[in-house]
């Protein structure tokens, strides 16, 4: 039998409230995620624990018997863990998911600056693509999401349910390896075909570039020779002289300053981006609530990396 402790805690909470929505709020998850966890517990045990046909919900006879075991296990585990490490809930780490490029190149500088205004802030960061990050946020399996703002609303995040802070104004820049004279090896100006290092079809940054090129003749001269979802992957290929690519400026700041990379075109080819920090308003984890209140009191320049 493969049981997760959080399922037992969910079941105990449900037995107290007899309401899926109230229990979900108490457990700091969304109601759909809470319901799935109760289903997972029932599937692991092999019996139905909750009678969902009544309002408020009731426990089945099997559920009433199992409740005694669940409570004992949860209480014993909490007592043991409390003895081992104390109940330092105020210092509990916040779980953050972020787009790969933001996790690698943006987050370290931003969190360092934020902590100048807030003090020490324990966090756990996981990098993933934007689609996966949105799913994790919706499921209540993370506390915060760091992602690019989508002005075309393809993310489909209700701002009332998923409020956000704007924490950065950046841009994607077309870059190339320089030639011996310091000019771009693959310039956007001219009539020649250009080896193009592109984002894959589903990548958010790729969609932003496609919007820029949608009605421009330049797209006919771009010859795709490589695709990846990650900006760091494109950066590596540009540094090898394999072609030109649009890359967020914070990823290539050092290379541009050192002359290892140069702009492939003027500022008219830049793609503006906004970076936001998202949360789910249905989840009321104390650490997230505290951070959100503190961020609202900070001067705007403390939020901008």
Buried (B, 14 or more C-beta within 10 A) or exposed (E): EEEEEBBBBBBBBBBEBBBBEBBBBBBBBBBEBBBBBBBBBBEEBEBBBBEEEEEEBBBBEBBEEBBEEBBEBBEEEEEEEEEEEEEEEEEEEBBBBBBBBBBBBBBEEBBEBBEEBBEEBEBEBBBBBBBEBBBBBBBBBBBBBBBBBBEEEEBEBEEEEBBBBEBBEBBBBBBBBBEEEEEBBBBBEEEEEBBBBBBEEEBBBBBBBEEBBEEEEBEEBBEEEBBBBBBBBBBEBBBEEBBBBBBBBBBBBEBBEEEBBBBBBEEEBBBEBBBBBBBBEBBEBEBBEEBBEBBEEBEEEBBEB
